[in-house]
């Protein structure tokens, strides 16, 4: 059986949206969506991994290599 996703704020099951105008995904309601926004604004969420400039350059270079390979494949 497939489980419905849970709201990250209150852990209620989030039903699939049938009306795009009332879609608060991945949250169950407007309230939970606003609680999450407030938490971001207060700085409660943070990236805990230290940023390493050398690693960033490696990731950037590998990403560019993949883009170049894609361009070469589509040109053929």
One Martini backbone bead per residue (centre of mass of N, CA, C, O) as a GRO file, in nm:
protein
   76
    1UNK     BB    1   0.098   0.036   0.021
    2UNK     BB    2   0.047   0.371  -0.021
    3UNK     BB    3   0.175   0.644   0.131
    4UNK     BB    4   0.120   0.934   0.250
    5UNK     BB    5   0.236   1.218   0.292
    6UNK     BB    6   0.389   1.425   0.531
    7UNK     BB    7   0.383   1.678   0.731
    8UNK     BB    8   0.661   1.855   0.855
    9UNK     BB    9   0.502   1.980   1.108
   10UNK     BB   10   0.236   1.765   1.197
   11UNK     BB   11   0.219   1.469   1.045
   12UNK     BB   12   0.007   1.474   0.849
   13UNK     BB   13  -0.169   1.372   0.599
   14UNK     BB   14  -0.123   1.434   0.248
   15UNK     BB   15  -0.326   1.501   0.016
   16UNK     BB   16  -0.402   1.505  -0.290
   17UNK     BB   17  -0.432   1.744  -0.523
   18UNK     BB   18  -0.725   1.878  -0.696
   19UNK     BB   19  -0.670   2.186  -0.621
   20UNK     BB   20  -0.432   2.413  -0.706
   21UNK     BB   21  -0.529   2.659  -0.524
   22UNK     BB   22  -0.510   2.456  -0.244
   23UNK     BB   23  -0.203   2.409  -0.255
   24UNK     BB   24   0.048   2.315   0.018
   25UNK     BB   25   0.276   2.175  -0.080
   26UNK     BB   26   0.395   1.965   0.170
   27UNK     BB   27   0.149   2.072   0.314
   28UNK     BB   28  -0.175   2.075   0.476
   29UNK     BB   29  -0.152   2.395   0.524
   30UNK     BB   30  -0.122   2.725   0.567
   31UNK     BB   31  -0.014   2.718   0.852
   32UNK     BB   32   0.229   2.527   0.802
   33UNK     BB   33   0.361   2.704   0.588
   34UNK     BB   34   0.403   2.952   0.782
   35UNK     BB   35   0.570   2.814   0.997
   36UNK     BB   36   0.806   2.750   0.811
   37UNK     BB   37   0.872   3.041   0.729
   38UNK     BB   38   0.934   3.142   1.015
   39UNK     BB   39   1.168   2.950   1.068
   40UNK     BB   40   1.347   3.061   0.844
   41UNK     BB   41   1.349   3.362   0.942
   42UNK     BB   42   1.475   3.276   1.235
   43UNK     BB   43   1.704   3.042   1.178
   44UNK     BB   44   1.633   2.727   1.239
   45UNK     BB   45   1.753   2.670   0.973
   46UNK     BB   46   2.043   2.470   0.861
   47UNK     BB   47   2.357   2.430   0.735
   48UNK     BB   48   2.594   2.189   0.864
   49UNK     BB   49   2.784   2.202   0.635
   50UNK     BB   50   3.082   2.274   0.540
   51UNK     BB   51   3.235   2.500   0.335
   52UNK     BB   52   3.432   2.398   0.050
   53UNK     BB   53   3.596   2.542  -0.203
   54UNK     BB   54   3.722   2.293  -0.342
   55UNK     BB   55   3.460   2.130  -0.366
   56UNK     BB   56   3.301   2.335  -0.530
   57UNK     BB   57   3.490   2.330  -0.776
   58UNK     BB   58   3.455   2.031  -0.840
   59UNK     BB   59   3.146   2.037  -0.880
   60UNK     BB   60   3.147   2.247  -1.100
   61UNK     BB   61   3.328   2.095  -1.300
   62UNK     BB   62   3.151   1.836  -1.321
   63UNK     BB   63   2.900   1.986  -1.426
   64UNK     BB   64   3.032   2.100  -1.683
   65UNK     BB   65   3.113   1.829  -1.807
   66UNK     BB   66   2.823   1.724  -1.837
   67UNK     BB   67   2.724   1.951  -2.022
   68UNK     BB   68   2.926   1.901  -2.253
   69UNK     BB   69   2.837   1.612  -2.313
   70UNK     BB   70   2.544   1.682  -2.384
   71UNK     BB   71   2.612   1.870  -2.622
   72UNK     BB   72   2.765   1.662  -2.794
   73UNK     BB   73   2.528   1.457  -2.820
   74UNK     BB   74   2.317   1.665  -2.953
   75UNK     BB   75   2.494   1.743  -3.212
   76UNK     BB   76   2.495   1.445  -3.358
   0.00000   0.00000   0.00000
